[in-house]
Amino acid sequence: MVHRMSREERAKQFMPFGALKGYPEALEAKTKTPVPRRALSEEMLSELDRRLSELEPGDMVQVCWYDRGEYRDMTGIFARREESAGRLRIGENVIAVRDICGLERM
């Protein structure tokens, strides 16, 4: 006896298959066109350095930085500056100072 498939059973064979979690997101990230990094003027670098020196642990900050071909924005709590490594820790995120293009204390 031959089992005949219903239309629904046949259709299930051709439905999208989600075995590769995160694949659509990875594919989208791969197809993005990278944005060129903007050079900061001496004046902007000086202002950024002044703002960094005024920060204290626990300050709420908004930061804009360059990350893997795009600019990102984040608001979080400033934890510390690791001057020897040239980076900031904001919450759980570590950001290289050289990548920062904007910083505001809230």
N, C-alpha and C positions, 0 to 999 in steps of 0.2 A: 504494500500500500504506500503510495507516494503522498507525502504531506505537501499540500499547497499553501504557500505563504499568503497571508492577507496583504493588502496594500500597505497597511500600517507597519507590518513586520518588514516588508521590503524597504520601506522608506527609512526605517531605523538603521539599516545597513549603510546608508549614505549620509547620515547625519554627522555634523562636526564632532570630532573626538577631542576631548580636553585632556589628554594624557600629559601634554607638555605644559605644565603650569608655568606661567610667566612668559611663555614664548611670544604671545602677541605683544606684550609690553617690551620685551627685548628687541623684537623686530622693529617696533616703532622707534625705539631709542637709536637703533642702528641706522635708520633711514633719515633721522633728523640732520639737517645741514648745520654744521657748527657755526657759531657766531664768533667773529674775530674778537680777540681781547682788546679793550680800549686802553690806551696808554694814559696814565695819570700825570698831570702836570706837577711840577715841583711844589706849587702852591697847594694843590689838592693833597699831595703826599704829606706835606707839613701839617695841614689841617687834620688829616686822618691820624697822624702821629700824636697830635695834641689831644684829640678825642680819646685815643687809646690810653694815653697816660692818665686821663681823668677817671677812667673806669675803676669801679670797685666791685669785688665779688658780691653778687646779689642784685646788681643793677639790671633792670630790664632794658634790653637793647634791640634795635632793628638793624640788621646787617644785610648788605647786598655784596655778593662775591661771585667770582668767575669759577665755574666748576665743570670740567669736561665738555667744553664747547658751548656752554650756555651760562647766562646769569641767573642766579637764584636769590631769593629774598627769604628772610626768616626773622621771626621775633622770638626771643628767648631770654633766659637769665644768664648773664655773664658769670662764668665760674672763675676763670683765671687766664692770664697771659703767660705763655711759656716763651719768654724772650729768647732763650738760648736756641730753641727750636724754631722760632719765628712763627708761632701760631697762637690762636685763641681757642679757648674751650667755652662754648655756649651751650649749656645743657649737656647733652650727650654728643654734640657735634664738635669736631675739631676743624678749624678753618685756618689755612695759611694766611698770614698777614699780607703777603705779597698779592694774594688773590682778592682782597677786599677792595671794593670801589666805593662803598658808602657805609657809614656807621652813625647811628643816632641813639642817644640815650633817651628812653621813654619817660 
